[in-house]
Amino acid sequence: MSSLQTTIQKIKNLEAEKKSLIVEIGELRKMADAKASALEIEVASLREEAKMLKTLMEQDLLNPQPSVNQFKVN
């Protein structure tokens, strides 16, 4: 092959690889977006749970309930 033919073939190969990489990057971005969305939902749920537990603990500290002994002491 001549130098020009080699260069043309190299360009064709690189263009094909570029198209393939663009498709792959698009798929990876979709996967990353989906993972980020799932994590946002999970984090929001964990924040809500932490908030509820803090509220519960604050209520227990402000209004302590006497402990109940199930056994009679003679």
N, C-alpha and C positions, 0 to 999 in steps of 0.2 A: 504494500500500500504506500501511496505517496504521503508525504507529510500533510498535505491538505486533506486527503481522505481520512487520515488518522485523526486529525483535528475535528473534522465534521462528525465522525463516529463518536468521539469523546464528548462532543457537545450534545449529541442525541442521547447518549447514555446518561449524561448529567441532567438533562431535562427530564428524562424518565424518572430518575432517582428523585429529583426535586418534586415532581407530582406525587410520587409515592410518599415522600416525607411530609408533604403538606396534608395529605389525607390522614396519615398516622398522627400528626400533631393535632389535627381537628378531633380525632377520636380520643386522644389523651386529654385534651382540654375538656371534652364532654364528661369524661370519667372523673376528672379533678373537680369539675363543677358539681357533679352529683355527690361526690364524697364530701365536699364542703357544705352542701345543703344538708346532708344527713348529719354531719357534725354540728351544724347550727341548731338543728332540731334537738339533738341529744344534749347539747350544752344548755339550751333553754329549759329543757326538762330537768336537768340537774340543778340549775339555778333555782327553779321553782321548788324542787324538793328541799334544797338547802334553806330557802326562805321559810318554808312551812316548818321545818325542824327547828329553826331559830325561834320562830313564833311560839311553837310548842314549848321549847325550853324556857323562854322568857315567861310564859304563863305559869309553868311549873315553879319557877323561882319566885314569882310574885304571889302565887296562891298555893303554897305547899299543902299537900294533903297529908294528914297524919297517917303514919304507917299502921296497918292493921295486922295484928298478930292473930293467926288462925288457931293457935293453941292456947288453951287456958292454963294459966300458971296457978298452982295451988299453994 
